[in-house]
């Protein structure tokens, strides 16, 4: 099926809807004292994480430029099929110019539209007559370097340049995938699959970013080994690809953490690296880009080698401090995700597949609480060297999905809009609210504002499919400069109730504000600034259950 042509009109229409949706904003450090700033824009997201408008908006954030001309220029200069160059880029980065980091020791970071690494960066730069810095940072330089390398491999291997299928060995050389099974999957299942099906992407302005016309072609490359793929021993929806890179957990150790990683590369390259004995790294699971496939590499009862750090509870909201100084690998399960910490968005299918997996892990490891202190980012626990899964991982909606797949009905509304499931949760703010990041926050930080005789509330909104009685809880970061009477205003069917809470205490956990009756549809809980002056109020998260 020719995907791009058949979905062009529908995607363009979705782009028009997506233009009204939220754009994730980078978080910055803010001083722990109220500082005036211009009013933050309010956001009123429409659609769910699974609807076409949201999906197209996510893709558009990853391909913000019109790239067709750059692909054509690089391909023509080095006599490489432009469709091949586009397909390689799609398979590696989904057409996003990435700025990678080192996720696995010994595997250099990947850069650019083609995810070039290590010697491919330096050699490609020399062939294209540009600097290695340009290859890492400039889309055209990256494409020219990759095209130059493909042209060199074609010449060395005597490839018929007019035969699109014959280019497969050159594509394999350009990738960093070395495991034979993973290499076959990358060539046949990723690069040549998209060549056959076609694909396309739009910019946020609705212009065509990249168009790849589908064409019937088969790779002239060794096929994947045809055999029955066994299911993972712990997760029936996974494929068992056993890694030798593990050892026993210490006797009596209970799993109490799930660590979320990004592979800093594509799926085949990720699991292919982690099953390599010489890599000396592993994870328990790897989730592919679309969420259509999960690999299990290590049994959950065993210790995978995925975090190179000892546990510091101060980095994780002061939780599980009894494990201070213990190797994180002792008591955690690691999930790698195809993709990059720098990418602008994560596919809804991948998030859903991962959330289902995390739910299943918590069922078998009951010490893993389904919250943001027990399902955590690699970068949170190893901040000196890692940032994955990056600032655009949708934490609150992810945790919400984990709970939903496990049958929990609670709705969490996080202060950071990008983390919310837009079909159920949203936030708005008026007045001077600044971002804070002191330890103990829920999700991705929080907002704070100085108290004075103005309302200018921070509004948490939640959607109920049916009217009912719900308990409202709030989460905040405690501190001595917090208000001792922070006013939460709960709007319910009988009117509104103000609950004053002491935010100098009970931080880093859920605190009940009471049980109230709410109507079907959207409801609100507001945190007002109208309290005794000289302190701050903290807007972090609420939970509805």
C-alpha positions as CSV (number, residue, x, y, z in Angstrom):
1,X,0.0,0.0,0.0
2,X,1.2,3.4,-0.9
3,X,0.9,5.1,2.5
4,X,1.9,8.6,1.7
5,X,-0.5,9.2,-1.2
6,X,-3.5,7.5,0.4
7,X,-3.2,9.5,3.6
8,X,-2.1,12.9,2.2
9,X,-5.5,14.5,2.4
10,X,-6.4,13.0,5.8
11,X,-3.1,14.0,7.3
12,X,-3.4,17.6,6.0
13,X,-6.8,17.8,7.6
14,X,-5.4,16.5,10.8
15,X,-2.7,19.1,10.7
16,X,-5.3,21.8,10.7
17,X,-6.7,20.3,13.9
18,X,-3.3,19.7,15.4
19,X,-2.4,23.4,15.1
20,X,-4.7,24.1,18.1
21,X,-3.0,21.4,20.2
22,X,-0.3,21.9,22.9
23,X,3.4,22.1,22.1
24,X,5.7,20.7,24.7
25,X,7.9,23.3,26.3
26,X,11.4,22.8,27.6
27,X,11.8,23.0,31.4
28,X,14.3,25.4,32.9
29,X,15.6,25.8,36.4
30,X,13.8,28.5,38.4
31,X,14.9,30.1,41.7
32,X,13.1,28.9,44.8
33,X,11.5,32.3,45.4
34,X,8.6,34.0,43.6
35,X,9.8,36.0,40.6
36,X,7.5,38.0,38.4
37,X,7.2,37.0,34.7
38,X,4.8,37.5,31.9
39,X,1.6,35.5,32.2
40,X,2.0,32.0,30.9
41,X,-0.2,31.1,28.0
42,X,-3.2,28.9,28.8
43,X,-3.6,25.7,27.0
44,X,-6.8,23.8,26.1
45,X,-5.7,20.6,24.4
46,X,-8.2,18.8,22.2
47,X,-8.1,15.2,21.1
48,X,-6.5,12.2,22.7
49,X,-3.0,10.8,22.4
50,X,-4.3,8.3,19.9
51,X,-6.2,10.6,17.5
52,X,-4.9,11.6,14.1
53,X,-4.4,15.2,15.0
54,X,-2.2,14.5,17.9
55,X,-0.2,11.8,16.0
56,X,0.4,14.3,13.1
57,X,1.4,17.0,15.5
58,X,3.9,14.7,17.2
59,X,5.4,13.8,13.8
60,X,5.5,17.5,12.8
61,X,7.5,18.4,15.8
62,X,10.0,15.8,14.8
63,X,10.2,17.0,11.2
64,X,9.9,20.8,11.5
65,X,11.7,21.6,8.2
66,X,11.0,20.9,4.5
67,X,13.6,18.2,3.9
68,X,12.8,16.9,0.5
69,X,15.2,19.3,-1.2
70,X,18.1,18.4,1.1
71,X,17.6,14.7,0.4
72,X,17.5,15.4,-3.3
73,X,20.7,17.6,-3.2
74,X,22.7,15.0,-1.3
75,X,21.5,12.1,-3.3
76,X,22.2,13.8,-6.7
77,X,25.7,14.9,-5.7
78,X,26.9,11.4,-4.8
79,X,24.7,9.4,-7.2
80,X,22.7,7.6,-4.5
81,X,19.0,6.8,-4.9
82,X,17.1,9.6,-3.1
83,X,14.4,7.1,-2.0
84,X,17.1,5.0,-0.4
85,X,18.5,7.9,1.5
86,X,15.0,8.8,2.8
87,X,14.3,5.2,3.8
88,X,17.5,4.9,5.8
89,X,16.8,8.2,7.5
90,X,13.2,7.1,8.3
91,X,14.4,3.7,9.7
92,X,17.1,5.4,11.9
93,X,15.4,8.6,13.2
94,X,11.9,8.9,11.6
95,X,13.4,12.0,9.8
96,X,14.4,13.9,12.8
97,X,17.8,15.5,13.1
98,X,18.9,14.0,16.5
99,X,21.6,14.9,18.8
100,X,22.4,11.6,20.5
101,X,24.2,10.7,23.6
102,X,26.1,7.6,24.7
103,X,23.6,5.1,26.1
104,X,25.8,2.1,26.1
105,X,29.5,2.1,26.8
106,X,31.5,1.5,23.7
107,X,28.7,2.6,21.3
108,X,29.3,6.2,20.2
109,X,26.4,8.7,20.2
110,X,24.4,9.0,17.0
111,X,23.8,12.3,15.2
112,X,21.7,13.8,12.5
113,X,19.0,12.6,10.1
114,X,21.0,9.4,9.4
115,X,22.1,8.7,13.0
116,X,25.7,8.6,12.0
117,X,28.2,7.4,14.7
118,X,31.9,7.4,15.5
119,X,34.0,6.8,12.4
120,X,31.0,7.2,10.1
121,X,30.9,10.9,11.2
122,X,34.6,11.5,10.7
123,X,35.0,9.5,7.5
124,X,31.8,10.8,6.0
125,X,32.8,14.4,6.8
126,X,36.1,13.9,5.0
127,X,34.4,12.4,2.0
128,X,31.9,15.3,1.8
129,X,34.5,18.0,2.5
130,X,32.8,19.3,5.7
131,X,33.7,19.3,9.4
132,X,32.7,16.5,11.8
133,X,31.0,19.2,13.8
134,X,28.9,20.1,10.7
135,X,27.9,16.5,10.2
136,X,26.7,16.3,13.8
137,X,24.8,19.6,13.8
138,X,23.6,20.4,10.2
139,X,21.0,18.4,8.4
140,X,22.4,18.9,4.9
141,X,26.0,18.1,6.0
142,X,24.7,15.0,7.7
143,X,22.9,13.8,4.6
144,X,25.9,14.6,2.3
145,X,28.3,12.6,4.6
146,X,25.9,9.6,4.6
147,X,25.4,9.7,0.9
148,X,29.2,10.0,0.4
149,X,29.7,6.9,2.5
150,X,27.0,4.9,0.6
151,X,28.6,5.9,-2.7
152,X,32.0,4.7,-1.4
153,X,30.6,1.4,-0.3
154,X,28.8,1.0,-3.7
155,X,32.0,1.5,-5.5
156,X,34.0,-0.9,-3.3
157,X,31.4,-3.6,-3.6
158,X,30.6,-3.2,-7.3
159,X,27.0,-2.4,-6.7
160,X,24.7,-1.7,-9.7
161,X,23.5,1.7,-8.7
162,X,20.4,1.4,-10.8
163,X,19.3,-1.7,-8.8
164,X,17.6,-0.4,-5.6
165,X,17.7,-3.8,-4.0
166,X,21.4,-4.2,-4.6
167,X,22.2,-1.3,-2.2
168,X,21.2,-3.3,0.8
169,X,24.8,-4.4,1.8
170,X,25.9,-0.7,1.6
171,X,23.0,0.2,3.9
172,X,24.1,-2.5,6.3
173,X,27.7,-1.0,6.4
174,X,26.3,2.5,7.0
175,X,24.4,1.3,10.1
176,X,26.0,0.2,13.3
177,X,24.0,-3.0,13.4
178,X,26.4,-6.0,13.5
179,X,24.3,-8.9,14.9
180,X,23.3,-11.0,11.9
181,X,19.7,-11.4,13.0
182,X,19.3,-7.7,13.9
183,X,21.0,-6.7,10.7
184,X,18.5,-8.7,8.6
185,X,15.6,-7.2,10.6
186,X,16.9,-3.7,10.0
187,X,17.4,-4.2,6.3
188,X,14.2,-6.1,5.4
189,X,11.9,-5.1,8.2
190,X,12.8,-1.4,8.5
191,X,14.6,0.1,5.5
192,X,13.1,-1.9,2.6
193,X,9.7,-2.2,4.2
194,X,9.3,1.6,4.1
195,X,10.7,1.7,0.6
196,X,7.9,-0.6,-0.4
197,X,5.1,1.0,1.6
198,X,6.1,4.7,1.3
199,X,5.7,7.3,4.0
200,X,5.4,11.0,4.5
201,X,5.6,13.8,7.0
202,X,4.4,17.4,7.4
203,X,5.9,20.4,9.0
204,X,4.0,22.1,11.9
205,X,2.8,24.7,9.2
206,X,1.2,21.9,7.1
207,X,3.8,21.8,4.4
208,X,5.3,18.5,3.1
209,X,8.5,17.8,5.1
210,X,9.4,14.5,3.4
211,X,7.6,12.4,0.8
212,X,8.7,8.9,0.0
213,X,6.8,7.2,-2.8
214,X,6.4,3.4,-2.3
215,X,7.9,1.1,-4.9
216,X,8.0,-2.7,-5.2
217,X,11.5,-3.7,-4.2
218,X,13.2,-6.5,-2.3
219,X,16.6,-6.3,-0.6
220,X,19.4,-8.4,-2.0
221,X,20.5,-9.4,1.5
222,X,20.4,-12.5,3.7
223,X,16.9,-13.0,5.0
224,X,16.1,-13.3,8.7
225,X,16.3,-16.8,10.0
226,X,13.0,-18.5,9.6
227,X,12.1,-20.1,12.9
228,X,9.4,-20.0,15.6
229,X,10.1,-17.1,17.9
230,X,9.6,-18.1,21.5
231,X,7.7,-15.7,23.8
232,X,9.6,-14.0,26.6
233,X,9.6,-16.0,29.8
234,X,8.0,-13.2,31.8
235,X,6.0,-11.3,29.2
236,X,3.9,-13.4,26.8
237,X,3.6,-10.4,24.3
238,X,7.4,-10.2,23.8
239,X,9.9,-12.1,21.7
240,X,12.7,-14.0,23.6
241,X,16.1,-12.9,22.4
242,X,18.3,-14.0,25.3
243,X,21.3,-11.8,26.2
244,X,24.4,-13.3,28.0
245,X,25.0,-10.0,29.8
246,X,23.4,-10.6,33.2
247,X,24.0,-12.2,36.6
248,X,22.0,-13.2,39.7
249,X,20.3,-10.6,41.9
250,X,21.6,-10.6,45.5
251,X,19.7,-13.1,47.6
252,X,16.5,-11.7,49.0
253,X,16.4,-8.7,46.7
254,X,13.0,-7.5,45.6
255,X,12.5,-5.6,42.4
256,X,11.1,-2.1,43.4
257,X,12.0,0.1,40.4
258,X,11.3,0.1,36.7
259,X,13.9,2.2,34.7
260,X,12.9,3.9,31.5
261,X,15.7,4.2,28.9
262,X,16.0,5.3,25.3
263,X,18.3,3.2,23.1
264,X,19.8,6.2,21.3
265,X,19.2,4.3,18.1
266,X,16.8,2.1,16.2
267,X,15.2,-1.1,17.6
268,X,17.2,-3.7,15.7
269,X,20.5,-2.0,16.5
270,X,19.5,-1.7,20.1
271,X,18.6,-5.4,20.8
272,X,21.4,-6.5,18.5
273,X,23.9,-4.6,20.7
274,X,22.5,-5.8,23.9
275,X,22.7,-9.5,23.0
276,X,26.4,-9.1,22.0
277,X,28.6,-10.7,24.7
278,X,31.4,-8.1,24.1
279,X,29.0,-5.2,24.8
280,X,28.8,-6.1,28.5
281,X,25.5,-4.2,28.8
282,X,21.8,-5.3,28.7
283,X,18.3,-4.5,29.6
284,X,15.4,-6.7,30.4
285,X,13.2,-5.4,27.6
286,X,13.4,-3.4,24.4
287,X,10.2,-1.7,22.8
288,X,10.3,-0.9,19.1
289,X,9.4,2.5,17.6
290,X,5.8,1.8,16.8
291,X,5.1,-0.4,19.8
292,X,4.3,-3.4,17.5
293,X,7.2,-5.5,18.9
294,X,8.8,-6.0,22.3
295,X,12.0,-8.1,22.9
296,X,12.8,-9.7,26.3
297,X,16.5,-10.1,26.7
298,X,16.9,-11.0,30.4
299,X,14.6,-12.7,32.9
300,X,13.1,-10.3,35.5
301,X,14.5,-12.6,38.2
302,X,18.0,-11.9,37.0
303,X,20.1,-8.7,37.2
304,X,20.5,-6.9,33.8
305,X,23.3,-4.4,33.3
306,X,21.5,-1.3,32.4
307,X,22.4,1.5,34.9
308,X,26.0,2.2,35.8
309,X,25.3,3.9,39.1
310,X,24.5,3.3,42.7
311,X,21.2,4.5,44.1
312,X,20.9,8.0,45.5
313,X,17.5,8.5,47.1
314,X,18.0,12.3,47.0
315,X,17.7,12.1,43.2
316,X,14.4,10.3,43.5
317,X,12.3,12.4,45.9
318,X,13.7,10.9,49.1
319,X,12.1,7.5,48.4
320,X,13.6,4.1,49.2
321,X,16.5,5.6,51.2
322,X,17.1,2.2,52.7
323,X,18.7,1.3,49.4
324,X,21.1,4.3,49.4
325,X,24.4,3.3,47.8
326,X,23.1,0.0,46.4
327,X,23.6,-0.7,42.7
328,X,20.4,0.3,40.9
329,X,20.7,-2.9,38.8
330,X,20.2,-5.0,42.0
331,X,16.6,-4.0,42.4
332,X,15.3,-2.7,39.1
333,X,13.9,-3.9,35.7
334,X,15.2,-1.9,32.7
335,X,13.1,-1.1,29.6
336,X,14.9,0.3,26.6
337,X,12.9,2.2,23.9
338,X,14.0,2.6,20.3
339,X,14.6,6.3,19.8
340,X,16.5,9.2,21.3
341,X,16.4,11.4,24.4
342,X,16.6,14.4,22.1
343,X,13.6,13.5,20.0
344,X,10.6,15.9,20.1
345,X,7.9,13.3,20.8
346,X,7.3,9.6,21.2
347,X,4.8,7.6,19.2
348,X,1.6,6.8,20.9
349,X,1.9,3.2,20.0
350,X,5.3,2.9,21.7
351,X,4.0,4.6,24.8
352,X,1.0,2.3,25.0
353,X,3.1,-0.8,24.5
354,X,5.6,0.3,27.1
355,X,2.8,1.1,29.6
356,X,1.3,-2.3,29.1
357,X,4.7,-3.9,29.7
358,X,5.3,-1.8,32.9
359,X,1.8,-2.8,34.1
360,X,2.7,-6.4,33.7
361,X,6.1,-6.0,35.4
362,X,4.3,-4.4,38.5
363,X,1.9,-7.4,38.7
364,X,4.8,-9.8,39.0
365,X,6.9,-7.5,41.2
366,X,4.5,-6.0,43.8
367,X,7.1,-3.8,45.4
368,X,7.0,-1.6,42.3
369,X,4.4,1.1,43.1
370,X,2.8,2.5,40.0
371,X,4.0,6.1,40.4
372,X,6.8,8.4,39.2
373,X,9.1,7.4,42.1
374,X,9.1,3.7,41.2
375,X,8.8,4.0,37.4
376,X,11.6,6.5,36.8
377,X,13.9,7.9,34.1
378,X,17.5,6.6,33.7
379,X,18.6,10.2,33.5
380,X,17.1,10.9,37.0
381,X,19.2,8.3,38.6
382,X,22.4,8.9,36.6
383,X,22.2,12.6,35.9
384,X,26.0,13.2,35.5
385,X,26.1,11.1,32.3
386,X,22.6,10.4,31.1
387,X,19.4,12.3,30.2
388,X,17.2,9.6,28.8
389,X,14.4,9.2,28.0
390,X,14.6,13.0,27.7
391,X,12.3,16.0,28.4
392,X,9.5,15.0,26.0
393,X,8.7,11.6,27.5
394,X,5.1,12.0,28.6
395,X,5.5,11.0,32.2
396,X,2.1,11.7,33.8
397,X,0.1,10.3,30.9
398,X,2.5,7.3,30.9
399,X,1.9,6.6,34.6
400,X,-1.8,7.1,34.1
401,X,-1.7,4.6,31.2
402,X,0.2,2.1,33.4
403,X,-2.5,2.4,36.1
404,X,-5.3,2.2,33.5
405,X,-3.9,-1.0,31.9
406,X,-3.7,-2.4,35.4
407,X,-7.4,-1.6,36.0
408,X,-6.9,1.5,38.2
409,X,-9.3,4.3,37.5
410,X,-7.4,7.3,39.0
411,X,-6.8,10.4,36.9
412,X,-3.6,12.3,37.6
413,X,-3.4,15.9,36.4
414,X,0.3,17.0,36.3
415,X,1.3,20.7,36.3
416,X,3.3,20.2,33.1
417,X,0.8,20.0,30.2
418,X,3.0,17.7,28.0
419,X,2.7,15.0,30.6
420,X,-1.1,14.9,30.7
421,X,-3.4,12.5,28.8
422,X,-5.3,15.3,26.9
423,X,-8.6,13.3,26.9
424,X,-8.7,13.3,30.7
425,X,-6.5,16.0,32.1
426,X,-5.4,19.6,31.4
427,X,-4.0,22.6,33.2
428,X,-4.3,26.4,32.9
429,X,-2.6,29.2,34.7
430,X,-3.0,32.9,35.2
431,X,-0.6,35.4,36.7
432,X,3.0,35.0,37.7
433,X,3.8,31.3,38.1
434,X,7.4,30.1,37.7
435,X,8.8,26.6,37.3
436,X,10.6,24.8,40.2
437,X,12.5,21.6,40.3
438,X,13.3,20.9,44.0
439,X,13.4,17.2,44.9
440,X,10.1,15.5,45.7
441,X,8.0,16.7,42.8
442,X,5.6,14.6,40.8
443,X,6.1,14.1,37.1
444,X,8.4,16.7,35.5
445,X,8.6,19.5,38.2
446,X,6.1,21.9,39.4
447,X,5.0,25.6,39.4
448,X,5.1,28.1,42.3
449,X,3.9,31.6,42.9
450,X,4.1,34.2,45.6
451,X,1.1,34.7,47.9
452,X,-0.8,38.0,47.8
453,X,-4.3,39.3,47.8
454,X,-5.0,38.1,44.2
455,X,-6.6,34.9,43.1
456,X,-4.7,34.3,39.7
457,X,-5.2,30.5,40.2
458,X,-3.4,27.5,38.8
459,X,-6.2,25.4,37.4
460,X,-6.2,21.6,37.3
461,X,-8.9,20.2,34.9
462,X,-10.2,16.6,34.7
463,X,-12.8,14.9,32.6
464,X,-15.3,12.4,33.9
465,X,-17.3,10.2,31.6
466,X,-20.1,10.0,34.2
467,X,-21.1,11.9,37.3
468,X,-20.0,10.6,40.6
469,X,-18.3,11.0,43.9
470,X,-14.5,11.3,43.7
471,X,-11.7,11.8,46.2
472,X,-9.3,14.6,45.4
473,X,-5.6,14.4,46.5
474,X,-2.8,16.9,46.0
475,X,0.9,16.5,45.7
476,X,3.4,19.3,46.5
477,X,7.1,19.8,47.4
478,X,7.4,20.9,51.0
479,X,9.7,23.7,52.2
480,X,10.0,26.3,54.9
481,X,9.0,29.1,52.5
482,X,5.7,27.4,51.6
483,X,2.3,28.7,52.6
484,X,0.9,27.1,55.8
485,X,-2.6,27.7,54.3
486,X,-2.4,27.1,50.6
487,X,-6.0,27.4,49.3
488,X,-7.2,24.7,47.0
489,X,-10.7,25.5,45.6
490,X,-12.7,22.4,44.6
491,X,-15.6,23.1,42.2
492,X,-18.3,20.4,42.6
493,X,-22.0,19.9,41.9
494,X,-23.0,21.7,45.2
495,X,-20.8,24.8,44.6
496,X,-17.2,25.1,45.7
497,X,-15.2,24.2,48.7
498,X,-11.8,25.8,49.7
499,X,-9.4,23.5,51.5
500,X,-6.4,25.2,53.1
501,X,-3.3,22.9,53.4
502,X,0.0,23.3,55.0
503,X,2.6,23.0,52.3
504,X,5.5,23.3,54.7
505,X,4.9,19.6,55.6
506,X,3.8,16.3,54.0
507,X,5.6,16.9,50.7
508,X,6.4,14.2,48.1
509,X,3.2,12.2,48.6
510,X,-0.5,12.3,48.0
511,X,-2.5,14.3,50.5
512,X,-6.3,14.0,50.5
513,X,-8.4,17.2,50.1
514,X,-11.7,15.4,50.6
515,X,-14.4,13.6,48.7
516,X,-16.9,15.5,46.5
517,X,-19.6,15.0,43.9
518,X,-18.8,16.0,40.4
519,X,-20.8,16.3,37.2
520,X,-20.0,14.4,34.0
521,X,-17.6,16.3,31.7
522,X,-14.8,18.7,32.6
523,X,-14.3,19.7,36.3
524,X,-11.8,21.9,38.0
525,X,-9.6,22.2,41.1
526,X,-7.8,25.5,41.5
527,X,-4.9,26.5,43.6
528,X,-5.2,30.2,44.5
529,X,-2.5,32.6,45.5
530,X,-4.8,34.4,48.0
531,X,-3.1,33.6,51.3
532,X,-1.0,35.4,53.9
533,X,1.8,37.3,52.0
534,X,5.5,36.3,52.3
535,X,5.4,32.7,51.2
536,X,4.8,30.6,48.0
537,X,2.1,28.1,47.0
538,X,3.1,25.0,45.0
539,X,1.1,23.7,42.1
540,X,2.4,20.2,41.3
541,X,-0.3,17.6,40.7
542,X,-3.7,16.4,41.7
543,X,-5.2,12.9,41.7
544,X,-8.9,12.1,41.2
545,X,-10.1,8.6,42.3
